Amino acid sequence: MPKSKPKPTGKDLANEHRNSIVKLINQVAYNKSAREVFNDFVEMAALALANVIPHADRANKEKRYLEIINSYNNTHQVLLVEMFKELVSALDAHVRTGGPEDVLGSIYSELGINSSRNKQNFSPQNIADLMASIVFDEDKLSEVIKQQGFTYVKEFTCGSGVMIMGVCRAMIRNGFSYNAQLLVEALDIDIRCVQMTYVQLCLYGVPSVVIHGDALSLTEWSRWYTPFYFLDGWYVKRKAMKKQASETI
């Protein structure tokens, strides 16, 4: 009898789930473009995750979610749900083998739907890992965490969040917990980038606020808080840190 192929594990398993998302997007892209399907999928995931926590804009987000999902037939609605399951499985596989990796950004680039207008060029995960390892100072970070219990990262052009994931992976390699010792504030002018980063940071369990805004004009349109942001008093910690910074300047 021929030997059965071993089941994929680790990164191979993550890539299998990732590739399933690409296939599903192309399958759903019947009377819509792959860009539209991807954008709708990411927006629906972001809306659903945002509404896990009660907030003032909950009804509007629910209304927008229904507008998007109802633009697809029943068969394609099922496939969109399947995409989310595949995304969760891909991210889970990465967590088990080295830490968070950027799945949505790699799909976005592979489908060729990144915005040339905004000069989007997402870095691959290995480049983000290298940059994080260059700037990562274990002794300094240990001292910061010892003093205030956590470290803080602000990313002004977050893209799909790959650089933040590089920081998470660097923390893991050096014995720290990004779930308990990292606070992230990310910003991007492109709402799709905001939502890609938000979805992945939510599912990876990173305490974060992701802002849709323009860093140059200091314009802000919306804020997206991950569920983990509301655990362990992160709101209070961030507010105190901001106050201390303003008093120091």
Secondary structure as the mmCIF struct_conf table of DSSP 4:
data_model
#
loop_
_struct_conf.conf_type_id
_struct_conf.id
_struct_conf.beg_label_comp_id
_struct_conf.beg_label_asym_id
_struct_conf.beg_label_seq_id
_struct_conf.end_label_comp_id
_struct_conf.end_label_asym_id
_struct_conf.end_label_seq_id
HELX_LH_PP_P HELX_LH_PP_P1 PRO A 2 PRO A 8
HELX_RH_AL_P HELX_RH_AL_P1 GLY A 10 VAL A 28
TURN_TY1_P TURN_TY1_P1 ALA A 29 TYR A 30
BEND BEND1 ASN A 31 LYS A 32
HELX_RH_AL_P HELX_RH_AL_P2 ALA A 34 ALA A 50
TURN_TY1_P TURN_TY1_P2 ASN A 51 VAL A 52
BEND BEND2 ILE A 53 ILE A 53
TURN_TY1_P TURN_TY1_P3 ALA A 56 ASP A 57
HELX_RH_AL_P HELX_RH_AL_P3 ARG A 58 ILE A 69
TURN_TY1_P TURN_TY1_P4 ASN A 70 SER A 71
BEND BEND3 TYR A 72 TYR A 72
HELX_RH_AL_P HELX_RH_AL_P4 ASN A 74 VAL A 95
TURN_TY1_P TURN_TY1_P5 ARG A 96 GLY A 98
BEND BEND4 GLY A 99 GLY A 99
BEND BEND5 VAL A 103 VAL A 103
HELX_RH_AL_P HELX_RH_AL_P5 LEU A 104 GLU A 110
TURN_TY1_P TURN_TY1_P6 LEU A 111 GLY A 112
BEND BEND6 ASN A 114 ASN A 114
TURN_TY1_P TURN_TY1_P7 SER A 116 LYS A 119
HELX_LH_PP_P HELX_LH_PP_P2 PHE A 122 PRO A 124
HELX_RH_AL_P HELX_RH_AL_P6 GLN A 125 VAL A 135
HELX_RH_AL_P HELX_RH_AL_P7 GLU A 138 GLN A 148
BEND BEND7 GLY A 149 PHE A 150
STRN STRN1 THR A 151 GLU A 155
BEND BEND8 PHE A 156 THR A 157
TURN_TY1_P TURN_TY1_P8 GLY A 159 SER A 160
BEND BEND9 GLY A 161 GLY A 161
HELX_RH_AL_P HELX_RH_AL_P8 VAL A 162 ARG A 173
TURN_TY1_P TURN_TY1_P9 ASN A 174 GLY A 175
HELX_RH_AL_P HELX_RH_AL_P9 TYR A 178 GLN A 181
STRN STRN2 LEU A 182 ASP A 188
BEND BEND10 ILE A 189 ASP A 190
HELX_RH_AL_P HELX_RH_AL_P10 ILE A 191 TYR A 204
TURN_TY1_P TURN_TY1_P10 GLY A 205 GLY A 205
STRN STRN3 SER A 208 ASP A 214
TURN_TY1_P TURN_TY1_P11 ALA A 215 LEU A 218
STRN STRN4 THR A 219 TYR A 225
HELX_RH_3T_P HELX_RH_3T_P1 PRO A 227 PHE A 230
BEND BEND11 LEU A 231 LEU A 231
TURN_TY1_P TURN_TY1_P12 ASP A 232 GLY A 233
HELX_RH_AL_P HELX_RH_AL_P11 TRP A 234 THR A 248
#
